[in-house]
């Protein structure tokens, strides 16, 4: 389980990216790099890190499902993810 502060920080970053995305695109199109530097650091989309929605785990993230590989495996075995089942051949 990730610390609550880390989860909150990521949520805050996502909100900030959303807030400044239009202004950032406008400044990039104009070539105003000084204006871009004056924006907050966390308004850049590069600073967002994908985390598991359930546990906040930063590594082993499966983008298609939005959860970590560990939670994915547990949920798939319990049958909680539609269309996913354990392979056997």
Secondary structure, DSSP 8 states (H G I E B T S, - for coil): ---HHHHHHHHHHHHHHHHHHHHHHHHHHHT-HHHHHHS-GGGSGGG-----TTT---SSEETTTTEEHHHHHHHHHHT-STT------
